[in-house]
Amino acid sequence: MSQIVPKLLFLSIVIATFSFIAVAVWSRERRREREAYYRGETLRKIAETQGTVGNSAIEFLREDEKYAARRRGEGQKLGGLITVACGRGLWLR
């Protein structure tokens, strides 16, 4: 009986981990889908409402790309800081 408990504990941890990963991936993909939908709707509305469509739509896309580049840069900085902190922690151990 005492041999079953660690196996069940390990199995429950594995199931919980994979369930968490599945939900995280699903929610990320859902968010990306919504962002793409709203981006398309915004561009469509810009194209329909304004006479100078080219300038407004291009400006919107440029701002969107600047925002995405800034987020990527911040993510890379954060990843670098985490890597440095983990490396330093392992080195001082």
Summary of the structure (lengths in Angstrom):
residues: 93
radius of gyration: 23.0
end to end distance: 38.4
largest distance: 76.9
contacts: 182
relative contact order: 0.04
helix: 92%
strand: 0%
